[in-house]
Amino acid sequence: RIRLQQKKRKLELDLCVTNEKIKQMKELTYNERIAVMRILHDIILADNRIDEREQMLFTDIAKTLDLDASARQSVEKLNSLLALAIIHDFNQKQKEEFAKLMGQMIIVDKDINYNEVKIYNVVNEFCNIRVEFEMDNYPEYTRS
């Protein structure tokens, strides 16, 4: 029980740090915010399992971006390739902040999944983000 409370507190601290990153993306249009959430959703689904920490982070990001539950349908309907095209047009600072969100989504469950990293790399390359995800920075996390 104590261990679970400690994990929950740690996740809440991680989410607070992430909230600061997200607030810098508040100037995005509704469609741009939906595109961000679509790619994050793809990262969540990449390992064929949805961890509660991923769900919590996804929900927290959506709230911080002023997206309510009805926006979920828009996220699910948006084609991932169209989301990439939208993100491609972000300015460099927005791209870098988005890369941080993708990285946070990859590590939030304490497991670095190779399919999640592949998605990160595709987005990074297509959108010309120029921020590599460094797996070596997380030696304490499992790999799958």
OpenMM code with the backbone's topology and positions (N, CA, C; nanometers):
from openmm import Vec3, app, unit

residues = "ARG ILE ARG LEU GLN GLN LYS LYS ARG LYS LEU GLU LEU ASP LEU CYS VAL THR ASN GLU LYS ILE LYS GLN MET LYS GLU LEU THR TYR ASN GLU ARG ILE ALA VAL MET ARG ILE LEU HIS ASP ILE ILE LEU ALA ASP ASN ARG ILE ASP GLU ARG GLU GLN MET LEU PHE THR ASP ILE ALA LYS THR LEU ASP LEU ASP ALA SER ALA ARG GLN SER VAL GLU LYS LEU ASN SER LEU LEU ALA LEU ALA ILE ILE HIS ASP PHE ASN GLN LYS GLN LYS GLU GLU PHE ALA LYS LEU MET GLY GLN MET ILE ILE VAL ASP LYS ASP ILE ASN TYR ASN GLU VAL LYS ILE TYR ASN VAL VAL ASN GLU PHE CYS ASN ILE ARG VAL GLU PHE GLU MET ASP ASN TYR PRO GLU TYR THR ARG SER".split()
positions = [
    Vec3(0.0831, -0.1195, 0.0000),
    Vec3(0.0000, 0.0000, 0.0000),
    Vec3(0.0875, 0.1258, 0.0000),
    Vec3(0.1901, 0.1275, 0.0835),
    Vec3(0.2812, 0.2417, 0.0880),
    Vec3(0.3547, 0.2550, -0.0446),
    Vec3(0.3988, 0.1432, -0.0997),
    Vec3(0.4691, 0.1444, -0.2281),
    Vec3(0.3799, 0.2020, -0.3393),
    Vec3(0.2517, 0.1652, -0.3383),
    Vec3(0.1570, 0.2158, -0.4366),
    Vec3(0.1390, 0.3668, -0.4210),
    Vec3(0.1314, 0.4146, -0.2973),
    Vec3(0.1181, 0.5578, -0.2722),
    Vec3(0.2429, 0.6326, -0.3200),
    Vec3(0.3607, 0.5736, -0.2987),
    Vec3(0.4844, 0.6358, -0.3449),
    Vec3(0.4880, 0.6439, -0.4967),
    Vec3(0.4458, 0.5364, -0.5638),
    Vec3(0.4411, 0.5365, -0.7103),
    Vec3(0.3454, 0.6439, -0.7610),
    Vec3(0.2316, 0.6553, -0.6944),
    Vec3(0.1320, 0.7537, -0.7357),
    Vec3(0.1865, 0.8953, -0.7182),
    Vec3(0.2550, 0.9213, -0.6066),
    Vec3(0.3147, 1.0531, -0.5845),
    Vec3(0.4201, 1.0838, -0.6900),
    Vec3(0.5023, 0.9846, -0.7214),
    Vec3(0.6066, 1.0023, -0.8232),
    Vec3(0.5429, 1.0347, -0.9576),
    Vec3(0.4373, 0.9643, -0.9931),
    Vec3(0.3683, 0.9902, -1.1190),
    Vec3(0.3091, 1.1309, -1.1181),
    Vec3(0.2517, 1.1725, -1.0047),
    Vec3(0.1952, 1.3075, -0.9964),
    Vec3(0.3035, 1.4128, -1.0156),
    Vec3(0.4224, 1.3894, -0.9603),
    Vec3(0.5338, 1.4824, -0.9811),
    Vec3(0.5753, 1.4844, -1.1274),
    Vec3(0.5824, 1.3675, -1.1901),
    Vec3(0.6157, 1.3592, -1.3322),
    Vec3(0.5130, 1.4357, -1.4150),
    Vec3(0.3863, 1.4235, -1.3783),
    Vec3(0.2808, 1.4916, -1.4520),
    Vec3(0.2910, 1.6425, -1.4353),
    Vec3(0.3317, 1.6893, -1.3172),
    Vec3(0.3491, 1.8333, -1.2958),
    Vec3(0.4587, 1.8882, -1.3870),
    Vec3(0.5682, 1.8173, -1.3977),
    Vec3(0.6769, 1.8580, -1.4869),
    Vec3(0.6265, 1.8616, -1.6303),
    Vec3(0.5508, 1.7598, -1.6685),
    Vec3(0.4957, 1.7537, -1.8036),
    Vec3(0.3993, 1.8692, -1.8270),
    Vec3(0.3204, 1.9049, -1.7266),
    Vec3(0.2268, 2.0161, -1.7420),
    Vec3(0.2978, 2.1450, -1.7797),
    Vec3(0.4150, 2.1675, -1.7245),
    Vec3(0.4914, 2.2869, -1.7595),
    Vec3(0.5306, 2.2853, -1.9067),
    Vec3(0.5666, 2.1686, -1.9587),
    Vec3(0.5995, 2.1557, -2.1005),
    Vec3(0.4778, 2.1826, -2.1870),
    Vec3(0.3639, 2.1307, -2.1437),
    Vec3(0.2413, 2.1417, -2.2215),
    Vec3(0.1934, 2.2854, -2.2268),
    Vec3(0.2042, 2.3570, -2.1159),
    Vec3(0.1543, 2.4940, -2.1113),
    Vec3(0.2185, 2.5797, -2.2196),
    Vec3(0.3405, 2.5459, -2.2569),
    Vec3(0.4089, 2.6207, -2.3611),
    Vec3(0.3486, 2.5939, -2.4988),
    Vec3(0.2626, 2.4930, -2.5103),
    Vec3(0.1996, 2.4593, -2.6378),
    Vec3(0.0550, 2.5080, -2.6435),
    Vec3(0.0140, 2.5882, -2.5483),
    Vec3(-0.1245, 2.6343, -2.5407),
    Vec3(-0.1662, 2.7153, -2.6626),
    Vec3(-0.0709, 2.7751, -2.7333),
    Vec3(-0.1063, 2.8594, -2.8477),
    Vec3(-0.1449, 2.7786, -2.9718),
    Vec3(-0.1393, 2.6480, -2.9634),
    Vec3(-0.1767, 2.5635, -3.0764),
    Vec3(-0.3261, 2.5750, -3.1051),
    Vec3(-0.3613, 2.5603, -3.2320),
    Vec3(-0.5033, 2.5584, -3.2693),
    Vec3(-0.5656, 2.4272, -3.2218),
    Vec3(-0.6967, 2.4204, -3.2282),
    Vec3(-0.7669, 2.2983, -3.1896),
    Vec3(-0.7165, 2.1796, -3.2727),
    Vec3(-0.7076, 2.1952, -3.4029),
    Vec3(-0.6629, 2.0855, -3.4897),
    Vec3(-0.5187, 2.0448, -3.4610),
    Vec3(-0.4348, 2.1400, -3.4272),
    Vec3(-0.2960, 2.1079, -3.3918),
    Vec3(-0.2909, 2.0288, -3.2616),
    Vec3(-0.3741, 2.0672, -3.1656),
    Vec3(-0.3784, 1.9938, -3.0388),
    Vec3(-0.4307, 1.8523, -3.0597),
    Vec3(-0.5287, 1.8366, -3.1483),
    Vec3(-0.5805, 1.7033, -3.1810),
    Vec3(-0.4702, 1.6206, -3.2466),
    Vec3(-0.3910, 1.6825, -3.3343),
    Vec3(-0.2808, 1.6112, -3.4003),
    Vec3(-0.1774, 1.5635, -3.2979),
    Vec3(-0.1452, 1.6473, -3.2010),
    Vec3(-0.0523, 1.6094, -3.0935),
    Vec3(-0.1055, 1.4865, -3.0210),
    Vec3(-0.2325, 1.4906, -2.9855),
    Vec3(-0.2920, 1.3802, -2.9109),
    Vec3(-0.2998, 1.2533, -2.9958),
    Vec3(-0.3207, 1.2669, -3.1270),
    Vec3(-0.3272, 1.1494, -3.2153),
    Vec3(-0.1941, 1.0745, -3.2133),
    Vec3(-0.0834, 1.1473, -3.2262),
    Vec3(0.0475, 1.0817, -3.2269),
    Vec3(0.0773, 1.0216, -3.0892),
    Vec3(0.0432, 1.0913, -2.9828),
    Vec3(0.0635, 1.0348, -2.8485),
    Vec3(-0.0207, 0.9093, -2.8307),
    Vec3(-0.1404, 0.9093, -2.8843),
    Vec3(-0.2274, 0.7916, -2.8798),
    Vec3(-0.1618, 0.6749, -2.9543),
    Vec3(-0.1029, 0.7040, -3.0695),
    Vec3(-0.0325, 0.6001, -3.1455),
    Vec3(0.0831, 0.5407, -3.0660),
    Vec3(0.1548, 0.6249, -2.9938),
    Vec3(0.2658, 0.5763, -2.9103),
    Vec3(0.2123, 0.4835, -2.8013),
    Vec3(0.1022, 0.5223, -2.7398),
    Vec3(0.0422, 0.4382, -2.6358),
    Vec3(0.0074, 0.3003, -2.6910),
    Vec3(-0.0473, 0.2952, -2.8094),
    Vec3(-0.0936, 0.1692, -2.8676),
    Vec3(0.0179, 0.0857, -2.9297),
    Vec3(0.1356, 0.1420, -2.9434),
    Vec3(0.2446, 0.0754, -3.0163),
    Vec3(0.2886, -0.0565, -2.9546),
    Vec3(0.2780, -0.0701, -2.8231),
    Vec3(0.3241, -0.1932, -2.7574),
    Vec3(0.2093, -0.2915, -2.7298),
    Vec3(0.0919, -0.2613, -2.7852),
    Vec3(-0.0251, -0.3488, -2.7721),
    Vec3(-0.0744, -0.3665, -2.6288),
    Vec3(-0.0395, -0.2731, -2.5430),
    Vec3(-0.0945, -0.2744, -2.4068),
    Vec3(-0.1029, -0.1299, -2.3578),
    Vec3(-0.2048, -0.1037, -2.2808),
    Vec3(-0.2255, 0.0320, -2.2305),
    Vec3(-0.2041, 0.0305, -2.0798),
    Vec3(-0.0988, 0.0953, -2.0376),
    Vec3(-0.0641, 0.1053, -1.8963),
    Vec3(-0.1439, 0.2206, -1.8339),
    Vec3(-0.1843, 0.2038, -1.7088),
    Vec3(-0.2624, 0.3089, -1.6432),
    Vec3(-0.1856, 0.4406, -1.6355),
    Vec3(-0.0528, 0.4340, -1.6267),
    Vec3(0.0266, 0.5575, -1.6232),
    Vec3(0.0210, 0.6295, -1.7575),
    Vec3(0.0151, 0.5530, -1.8653),
    Vec3(-0.0001, 0.6143, -1.9979),
    Vec3(-0.1365, 0.6816, -2.0088),
    Vec3(-0.2395, 0.6140, -1.9601),
    Vec3(-0.3741, 0.6714, -1.9624),
    Vec3(-0.3803, 0.7998, -1.8803),
    Vec3(-0.3197, 0.7970, -1.7623),
    Vec3(-0.3201, 0.9154, -1.6771),
    Vec3(-0.2471, 1.0315, -1.7438),
    Vec3(-0.1324, 1.0029, -1.8030),
    Vec3(-0.0563, 1.1082, -1.8700),
    Vec3(-0.1339, 1.1626, -1.9891),
    Vec3(-0.1922, 1.0747, -2.0688),
    Vec3(-0.2710, 1.1154, -2.1847),
    Vec3(-0.3861, 1.2069, -2.1417),
    Vec3(-0.4587, 1.1658, -2.0381),
    Vec3(-0.5714, 1.2445, -1.9870),
    Vec3(-0.5240, 1.3787, -1.9347),
    Vec3(-0.4124, 1.3793, -1.8633),
    Vec3(-0.3584, 1.5025, -1.8079),
    Vec3(-0.3151, 1.5987, -1.9191),
    Vec3(-0.2513, 1.5464, -2.0218),
    Vec3(-0.2102, 1.6307, -2.1347),
    Vec3(-0.3336, 1.6888, -2.2035),
    Vec3(-0.4343, 1.6060, -2.2255),
    Vec3(-0.5572, 1.6526, -2.2899),
    Vec3(-0.6222, 1.7653, -2.2086),
    Vec3(-0.6299, 1.7480, -2.0772),
    Vec3(-0.6881, 1.8520, -1.9915),
    Vec3(-0.6077, 1.9808, -1.9996),
    Vec3(-0.4774, 1.9683, -1.9948),
    Vec3(-0.3913, 2.0859, -1.9985),
    Vec3(-0.4023, 2.1587, -2.1326),
    Vec3(-0.4296, 2.0832, -2.2381),
    Vec3(-0.4483, 2.1432, -2.3713),
    Vec3(-0.5937, 2.1861, -2.3936),
    Vec3(-0.6732, 2.1871, -2.2865),
    Vec3(-0.8139, 2.2270, -2.2931),
    Vec3(-0.8947, 2.1416, -2.3897),
    Vec3(-0.8666, 2.0134, -2.3907),
    Vec3(-0.9435, 1.9187, -2.4716),
    Vec3(-1.0292, 1.8354, -2.3780),
    Vec3(-1.1591, 1.8389, -2.3994),
    Vec3(-1.2492, 1.7632, -2.3125),
    Vec3(-1.2736, 1.6241, -2.3703),
    Vec3(-1.3603, 1.5505, -2.3056),
    Vec3(-1.3866, 1.4121, -2.3457),
    Vec3(-1.4395, 1.4022, -2.4884),
    Vec3(-1.5118, 1.5036, -2.5342),
    Vec3(-1.5647, 1.4997, -2.6710),
    Vec3(-1.4534, 1.5077, -2.7757),
    Vec3(-1.3395, 1.5626, -2.7389),
    Vec3(-1.2263, 1.5709, -2.8319),
    Vec3(-1.1681, 1.4335, -2.8611),
    Vec3(-1.1950, 1.3381, -2.7737),
    Vec3(-1.1438, 1.2016, -2.7919),
    Vec3(-1.1867, 1.1438, -2.9264),
    Vec3(-1.3086, 1.1708, -2.9664),
    Vec3(-1.3567, 1.1240, -3.0966),
    Vec3(-1.2752, 1.1861, -3.2098),
    Vec3(-1.2453, 1.3126, -3.1984),
    Vec3(-1.1649, 1.3801, -3.3008),
    Vec3(-1.0253, 1.3196, -3.3090),
    Vec3(-0.9692, 1.2866, -3.1935),
    Vec3(-0.8366, 1.2230, -3.1891),
    Vec3(-0.8419, 1.0892, -3.2602),
    Vec3(-0.9414, 1.0087, -3.2293),
    Vec3(-0.9524, 0.8753, -3.2875),
    Vec3(-0.9837, 0.8792, -3.4367),
    Vec3(-1.0545, 0.9814, -3.4816),
    Vec3(-1.0905, 0.9936, -3.6229),
    Vec3(-0.9761, 1.0463, -3.7092),
    Vec3(-0.8882, 1.1252, -3.6501),
    Vec3(-0.7809, 1.1871, -3.7280),
    Vec3(-0.6818, 1.0821, -3.7770),
    Vec3(-0.6575, 1.0812, -3.9042),
    Vec3(-0.5591, 0.9912, -3.9636),
    Vec3(-0.4196, 1.0323, -3.9156),
    Vec3(-0.3391, 0.9343, -3.8794),
    Vec3(-0.2051, 0.9622, -3.8273),
    Vec3(-0.1167, 1.0360, -3.9274),
    Vec3(-0.1334, 1.0058, -4.0555),
    Vec3(-0.0533, 1.0754, -4.1570),
    Vec3(-0.0916, 1.2229, -4.1662),
    Vec3(-0.2196, 1.2505, -4.1506),
    Vec3(-0.2619, 1.3911, -4.1489),
    Vec3(-0.2097, 1.4613, -4.0236),
    Vec3(-0.2075, 1.3888, -3.9124),
    Vec3(-0.1502, 1.4449, -3.7896),
    Vec3(-0.0029, 1.4792, -3.8107),
    Vec3(0.0693, 1.3915, -3.8776),
    Vec3(0.2110, 1.4197, -3.9080),
    Vec3(0.2248, 1.5442, -3.9943),
    Vec3(0.1391, 1.5576, -4.0939),
    Vec3(0.1450, 1.6751, -4.1813),
    Vec3(0.1212, 1.8035, -4.1022),
    Vec3(0.0293, 1.7979, -4.0068),
    Vec3(0.0018, 1.9153, -3.9225),
    Vec3(0.1230, 1.9474, -3.8361),
    Vec3(0.1803, 1.8470, -3.7730),
    Vec3(0.2952, 1.8681, -3.6840),
    Vec3(0.4173, 1.9132, -3.7634),
    Vec3(0.4284, 1.8679, -3.8849),
    Vec3(0.5390, 1.9099, -3.9730),
    Vec3(0.5457, 2.0625, -3.9843),
    Vec3(0.4293, 2.1283, -3.9786),
    Vec3(0.4235, 2.2736, -3.9944),
    Vec3(0.4427, 2.3514, -3.8642),
    Vec3(0.4640, 2.2827, -3.7520),
    Vec3(0.4930, 2.3517, -3.6255),
    Vec3(0.6239, 2.4289, -3.6397),
    Vec3(0.6393, 2.5346, -3.5585),
    Vec3(0.7706, 2.5999, -3.5541),
    Vec3(0.8660, 2.5111, -3.4733),
    Vec3(0.9935, 2.5405, -3.4787),
    Vec3(1.0926, 2.4530, -3.4176),
    Vec3(1.0728, 2.4377, -3.2667),
    Vec3(1.0368, 2.5442, -3.1985),
    Vec3(1.0153, 2.5360, -3.0535),
    Vec3(0.8971, 2.4424, -3.0226),
    Vec3(0.7899, 2.4543, -3.0998),
    Vec3(0.6739, 2.3662, -3.0802),
    Vec3(0.7125, 2.2203, -3.1071),
    Vec3(0.7929, 2.1985, -3.2096),
    Vec3(0.8377, 2.0624, -3.2409),
    Vec3(0.9200, 2.0048, -3.1264),
    Vec3(1.0081, 2.0857, -3.0701),
    Vec3(1.0918, 2.0385, -2.9599),
    Vec3(1.0082, 2.0070, -2.8366),
    Vec3(0.9085, 2.0890, -2.8082),
    Vec3(0.8203, 2.0626, -2.6944),
    Vec3(0.7391, 1.9361, -2.7189),
    Vec3(0.6954, 1.9173, -2.8422),
    Vec3(0.6212, 1.7964, -2.8766),
    Vec3(0.7106, 1.6732, -2.8614),
    Vec3(0.8364, 1.6835, -2.9010),
    Vec3(0.9303, 1.5719, -2.8850),
    Vec3(0.9432, 1.5336, -2.7377),
    Vec3(0.9443, 1.6328, -2.6496),
    Vec3(0.9512, 1.6045, -2.5058),
    Vec3(0.8270, 1.5281, -2.4592),
    Vec3(0.7114, 1.5660, -2.5116),
    Vec3(0.5877, 1.4955, -2.4754),
    Vec3(0.5913, 1.3515, -2.5247),
    Vec3(0.6395, 1.3309, -2.6474),
    Vec3(0.6502, 1.1939, -2.6984),
    Vec3(0.7456, 1.1129, -2.6113),
    Vec3(0.8595, 1.1719, -2.5756),
    Vec3(0.9556, 1.1034, -2.4897),
    Vec3(0.8957, 1.0690, -2.3549),
    Vec3(0.8201, 1.1618, -2.2987),
    Vec3(0.7549, 1.1361, -2.1699),
    Vec3(0.6554, 1.0203, -2.1814),
    Vec3(0.5827, 1.0161, -2.2933),
    Vec3(0.4859, 0.9079, -2.3125),
    Vec3(0.5576, 0.7734, -2.3248),
    Vec3(0.6742, 0.7709, -2.3857),
    Vec3(0.7502, 0.6470, -2.4005),
    Vec3(0.7958, 0.5937, -2.2648),
    Vec3(0.8399, 0.6836, -2.1768),
    Vec3(0.9006, 0.6380, -2.0511),
    Vec3(0.8058, 0.6325, -1.9318),
    Vec3(0.6854, 0.6859, -1.9435),
    Vec3(0.5971, 0.6975, -1.8271),
    Vec3(0.5680, 0.5629, -1.7621),
    Vec3(0.5676, 0.4552, -1.8404),
    Vec3(0.5397, 0.3231, -1.7827),
    Vec3(0.6654, 0.2492, -1.7388),
    Vec3(0.7781, 0.3192, -1.7416),
    Vec3(0.9082, 0.2651, -1.6969),
    Vec3(0.9562, 0.1497, -1.7851),
    Vec3(0.9018, 0.1415, -1.9062),
    Vec3(0.9443, 0.0413, -2.0046),
    Vec3(0.9599, 0.1127, -2.1384),
    Vec3(1.0750, 0.0969, -2.1997),
    Vec3(1.0981, 0.1571, -2.3300),
    Vec3(1.0732, 0.0502, -2.4351),
    Vec3(0.9617, 0.0684, -2.5048),
    Vec3(0.9219, -0.0277, -2.6056),
    Vec3(0.9787, 0.0153, -2.7406),
    Vec3(1.0360, -0.0797, -2.8130),
    Vec3(1.1012, -0.0473, -2.9399),
    Vec3(1.0028, 0.0062, -3.0431),
    Vec3(0.8792, -0.0400, -3.0425),
    Vec3(0.7802, 0.0129, -3.1364),
    Vec3(0.7447, 0.1580, -3.1042),
    Vec3(0.7409, 0.1911, -2.9755),
    Vec3(0.7161, 0.3296, -2.9366),
    Vec3(0.8297, 0.4188, -2.9859),
    Vec3(0.9512, 0.3703, -2.9716),
    Vec3(1.0675, 0.4464, -3.0179),
    Vec3(1.0671, 0.4592, -3.1706),
    Vec3(1.0230, 0.3548, -3.2396),
    Vec3(1.0121, 0.3621, -3.3863),
    Vec3(0.9173, 0.4736, -3.4281),
    Vec3(0.8042, 0.4831, -3.3594),
    Vec3(0.7091, 0.5904, -3.3913),
    Vec3(0.7745, 0.7262, -3.3658),
    Vec3(0.8411, 0.7390, -3.2520),
    Vec3(0.9122, 0.8636, -3.2215),
    Vec3(1.0076, 0.8975, -3.3358),
    Vec3(1.0848, 0.7996, -3.3798),
    Vec3(1.1844, 0.8243, -3.4846),
    Vec3(1.1203, 0.8632, -3.6178),
    Vec3(1.0086, 0.8003, -3.6527),
    Vec3(0.9382, 0.8357, -3.7765),
    Vec3(0.8879, 0.9794, -3.7691),
    Vec3(0.8266, 1.0148, -3.6578),
    Vec3(0.7754, 1.1508, -3.6394),
    Vec3(0.8922, 1.2494, -3.6425),
    Vec3(0.9988, 1.2165, -3.5723),
    Vec3(1.1171, 1.3016, -3.5672),
    Vec3(1.1720, 1.3277, -3.7074),
    Vec3(1.1841, 1.2218, -3.7854),
    Vec3(1.2407, 1.2358, -3.9193),
    Vec3(1.1453, 1.3083, -4.0142),
    Vec3(1.0203, 1.2644, -4.0193),
    Vec3(0.9254, 1.3251, -4.1129),
    Vec3(0.9022, 1.4731, -4.0827),
    Vec3(0.8903, 1.5056, -3.9566),
    Vec3(0.8589, 1.6428, -3.9163),
    Vec3(0.9831, 1.7298, -3.8993),
    Vec3(1.1004, 1.6703, -3.9202),
    Vec3(1.2270, 1.7443, -3.9096),
    Vec3(1.2402, 1.8104, -3.7716),
    Vec3(1.2174, 1.7311, -3.6688),
    Vec3(1.2215, 1.7825, -3.5315),
    Vec3(1.3647, 1.7990, -3.4816),
    Vec3(1.4511, 1.7075, -3.5179),
    Vec3(1.5937, 1.7131, -3.4822),
    Vec3(1.6197, 1.6997, -3.3317),
    Vec3(1.5389, 1.6167, -3.2642),
    Vec3(1.5596, 1.5845, -3.1227),
    Vec3(1.5539, 1.4330, -3.1121),
    Vec3(1.6680, 1.3711, -3.0895),
    Vec3(1.6748, 1.2251, -3.0811),
    Vec3(1.6255, 1.1776, -2.9450),
    Vec3(1.5625, 1.0608, -2.9436),
    Vec3(1.5268, 0.9965, -2.8178),
    Vec3(1.6450, 0.9092, -2.7781),
    Vec3(1.7040, 0.9377, -2.6651),
    Vec3(1.8247, 0.8685, -2.6191),
    Vec3(1.7883, 0.7606, -2.5176),
    Vec3(1.7781, 0.6374, -2.5640),
    Vec3(1.7447, 0.5262, -2.4748),
    Vec3(1.8482, 0.5088, -2.3640),
    Vec3(1.9723, 0.5420, -2.3933),
    Vec3(2.0791, 0.5262, -2.2947),
    Vec3(2.0612, 0.6169, -2.1730),
    Vec3(1.9770, 0.7181, -2.1843),
    Vec3(1.9514, 0.8068, -2.0700),
    Vec3(1.8620, 0.7411, -1.9641),
    Vec3(1.8106, 0.6220, -1.9950),
    Vec3(1.7170, 0.5543, -1.9054),
    Vec3(1.7601, 0.4095, -1.8808),
    Vec3(1.8790, 0.3889, -1.8252),
    Vec3(1.9272, 0.2512, -1.8067),
    Vec3(1.8453, 0.1715, -1.7045),
    Vec3(1.7727, 0.2410, -1.6168),
    Vec3(1.6964, 0.1727, -1.5130),
    Vec3(1.5619, 0.1188, -1.5649),
    Vec3(1.5227, 0.1582, -1.6842),
    Vec3(1.3950, 0.1131, -1.7402),
    Vec3(1.4119, -0.0140, -1.8195),
    Vec3(1.3069, -0.0952, -1.8179),
    Vec3(1.3111, -0.2192, -1.8969),
    Vec3(1.2981, -0.1874, -2.0457),
    Vec3(1.3339, -0.2843, -2.1265),
    Vec3(1.3223, -0.2739, -2.2733),
    Vec3(1.2310, -0.3850, -2.3205),
    Vec3(1.1436, -0.3517, -2.4124),
    Vec3(1.0567, -0.4563, -2.4671),
    Vec3(1.0312, -0.4311, -2.6156),
] * unit.nanometer
topology = app.Topology()
chain = topology.addChain("A")
for resn in residues:
    res = topology.addResidue(resn, chain)
    for name in ("N", "CA", "C"):
        topology.addAtom(name, app.Element.getBySymbol(name[0]), res)
